Amino acid sequence: MDAFVIEGGRRLEGRLRVNGAKNAALPLMAAALLTDQPLTLRDIPPLADIRNMVALLGELGCSHEAPEDGVLRLQARDESRSHARYDIVRTMRAGICVLGPLLARRGEARVSLPGGCAIGDRPIDLHLRGLVALGATVFLKGGDIIAKAPRRRLKGGRVFLGGAFGSTVLGTANVMSAAALADGQTIIESAACEPEIVDLATMLNAMGANIRGAGSPRIIVEGVRDLRGIDHTVIPDRIEAGTLMCAAAITNGSLLLENCPLDALMAVSDRLEAAGVQMKALDRHGNPSSDPIPADVDPMRVTVRVASERVLRPVEITTQPHPGFPTDLQAQLMALLTLAEGNSVITEKIFPERFLHVAELSRMGARLFRQGPTVIISGVRRLVGAPVMASDLRASASLVLAGLAAEGTTIVNRVYHLDRGYHKMEDRLASVGASVKRVDDKELAPQLVAAE
Ligand code: EPZ
């Protein structure tokens, strides 16, 4: 298995472009099931989850082509298939987002229950509740969700998608996609407001859907009979952008991030600035702007300089649904705050068990005290390199960040978790001055390799 060997203590400096967003791309890809016309998606990151989704869509009768880098063309050619099998869905929880499109267009769907994962329970009750409100009958059989629309067509309805931990992002994507082809009007109340939902609604509308209010908690969908093919560029990845911001800050470096979705990162820039990280957006002419987001640029594709020259101040962070602080950046900010001067507090309100990084960061000298969903981070002067491992994508990213700042050598084991969300992270970090090498763990001394 691959591991990263990181020699810490190098200041990062240079320019990086933020890639297209994995979590936006997955539901956009599933929308290929809503039409028999071709869907062309641009800026699709070449990640394992994307390949798994292509494979799943292939099983569901979609052809695919990748005519050039970052471009993916999907077309549903055989609409008789509706079974998303366990061996594909278990590799990628986002496989659940084929459920709504299949049901809406083909009148039936059989999708394996995805199960939990390293960040905690991942229920799908809200997805199912939403589809039932559109007239579907849903039952479970042999670990599969079997859903059917009466006379093969869903009917608009009122859907409430709020749960104990807020709304649901993929649940909103599922219900909104299904409602696009349902008879009549659907009102989704307590919808997720994440930018990935806005991107999906934008694309569906360009395909002929009639969706209003995406990005707010109330989405109104007037169902249409058919959707057409479209050419769509996916939004940049706000979580990758936030991770790179932390990389600049934790190395006291200075990175110029291009294609940065600053408009979707207000809660993150607020916390980074409170900690003392400098953020400066550039205007259309490349000059530093006095506005947080200059008026003359696309707020989702800003060029921004992120720099830090000093020991950071401690801050408090609570993860929340968008526009609050994203759970997918909690682990990375924790790595950063291990080196702040004083006590920071992080509370995780979306996935209260999402703390796989805590024990591993502690092995590098971080002082962390967890109580339930809250961690107190008592800043230390230095982290020390160590062999570490975390079986979750964002936790792995936080360990890479810690390794960039730590004294000595850090080995991050099992980077296939990281590879699920970041394309060739080692090359990108090395291009701005980090010492990060990918190795096969067979090349490492046995005591540096994670045990089973
Ligand atoms: C999406 O997962 C993202 N995944 C996750 O990113 C992200 O952490 C999460 O949204 C929250 O922002 C993709 O987009 C592929 P949810 P999703 O349904 O949609 C509870 C990453 O690192 N809930 O919004 O599956 C749930 O347990 C990944 O890139 C229910 O109770 O998450 C959680 O507490 C990991 N019932 C909260 O809602 C449901 O039916 C939010 O989950 C569904 C969810």
Boltz pocket constraint, residues with backbone or C-beta under 6 A from the ligand:
constraints:
  - pocket:
      binder: B
      contacts: [[A, 22], [A, 23], [A, 24], [A, 26], [A, 94], [A, 121], [A, 122], [A, 123], [A, 124], [A, 125], [A, 126], [A, 127], [A, 128], [A, 163], [A, 164], [A, 165], [A, 166], [A, 167], [A, 168], [A, 169], [A, 170], [A, 171], [A, 192], [A, 327], [A, 328], [A, 349], [A, 350], [A, 351], [A, 393], [A, 394], [A, 421]]
      max_distance: 6.0
